[in-house]
């Protein structure tokens, strides 16, 4: 075995070296720390959280917790509507959600998957009170005291033993629904005896109490509960055994039980409210997308969707994104090749001209950098449009008839021309810096060995300039694959990129999940291409100077 | 003097001039002719025009005026790749993206040499420089000396009749340079190649060449074999540029045939050989090699003039002693003596008499 090298004092040399270098390392780390933190906070964390939205889907389970639970056993591929408990759960979920004004958000989310869900949820939210009143009004008619919040508070508030599990559950339910903490102090705790006797009513009353106390800052003792407690109480009374109950409102409860008040038929009421509820589609949508995480956005991003029967293509008229991805990559490649073709001779000139002329040329190359991107793009609009400079000149010299003006803008041609112009410096500069390092003696040597100018260039000079082409191509391709503003202005409908679609989903349709999925795919595509480049050309062959 | 044109001249420069900017002539009226198989070195300080001459011969620069001929043919209008001249560059110029074998194969491929013949020639060329084992390496994996051997092999592999070398050993350390100097001369002679070698290192020029052309100010100052160049410099530039030299300033006071007397600036009189001085009264720069100065009066003729000298410094250099003297007001007069058993080691402050044979002391232009 090899002997461990030791320092003069007998400690292992490696450890002693590490100790000596530690200070240096700490100092280096301290120097980069500000930038590291800045990048982490302003760049990496936001991007990571944005990308996380592409799989995040807890809004369904947060908004409709009991419905999702009740729907779990329903066979979505069959022809039967969900059983009654599903409709009942939906009523209570929807009631709370509409009071919290969260049902429309869920409607919007589900509308990405099935058109019509948004308006269905919006309208249904408004109708929840009407269904609750079916129980509330008969109860009120029976005894005016039911109309008084104090009666309910006295009935459910604790008289010694409280049901902390129920309280905690409802705190969580409200917090998840509203997206805000619900752990503030409450002047209420559900009584354990009543919650065992009247579980559904206790649950809904507690949810209400938590909501008004934590989200509205009101004292539940002084407020009237929502009407949803009435159908819950009536439901409970149908099977509650009140014989041993001696607590508050015992007589009122017995009277109500004897009156045998009707429980709303939720299935029928939902169907009457909107016939869509009597069809399979909304239920299938809810069940299919009830998971906390979803692949739905990614499937949407490649023109597919989740259905009860598994993954399927989107309807033909909604398929657009794959075409856009293909177009983005294809046009980025075209732009990259145009940049190579136009930039190579310039870079060669720059590297081989005497210093003074090269500097002038370099300024000309850099000039576009100093003007605003928007101005440059708009200038192309002026140049290329049908009444623009180029068409005017062509008509004037008679190459093109006045009624046959060329369409050079608001299509792919316009995007390629404008983007090639804008990205050209990114190609020229790396090529130039690589070509600068190729000594002219190589070409001389090749010629002295008998090579013609062309052979000397192609066999000796060009292979050595490939790293510059590689670096420029990577820069230009990656920049153009995510380009937004230029295609937006000169691309029309045929020349837009996937990034324009991402921007649309971020700012117009507000489908951030889909936007994040598209962005993630774009990022992955760039990484895959980078990897492929590394395999084929070798990343060591990329030089920026 | 610079023109030794013969009928069998292989490379010829005829009244060649070169200017880059139309104002200054970098090469002024160059005339040179080399027979086949000669190893000629262009030696001179930087900016003397030697590299420009080489580039004109290779075809990378065009002569502003005059004619360059190769084997009797004017080549002014022949592009470099058709001249068939092998060239070795100072920075080797090995193609970094090709292996050693591919580098050597390049000149053969562009000449459309068949594959098997190519391989045979490559191996033979690598054999000449003892680098057969390195065929598969890339230039970056070789040391400087190895790279220069490959560059040499590449310049020889297509069997050119003329090889140009532009300071090929400039970037190497001393020991390696000496080894390669020897190898290059041996190869050039064995293969009978005509070689034009550019350097600013006079030792290299003296040890390698058949003839040396000393360049200065766009002209050839002297073209001669190394021994002649060292011992019989034709003007004071050559005398000072080649080897170490003592100079004394004075005036010609008497000329008799191939001997003259020079009155130094402090009035002393010495014997010298007139080289490019012609008349009495002319200012002259007298040049004596340090090893030709004699301290022993018995070795000089009885009527020879001697000078008083004071020893200023004695330096022990191993094989030789180097003694600095004050002679005729010049504090930098150096003499070199062999470290022989009977040699005296002079101590500073000693007064001695020195002298020399008249033919060793050359009276040149001032």
Interface residues (C-beta under 8 A of the other chain):
Chain A: X439 X441 X442 X444 X445 X446 X447 X448 X449 X450 X451 X452 X453 X455 X456 X459 X460 X463 X464
Chain B: X58 X59 X60 X79 X80 X81 X82 X83 X84 X85 X86 X87 X89 X91 X93 X95 X96 X97 X106 X107 X110 X111 X154 X155 X158 X164
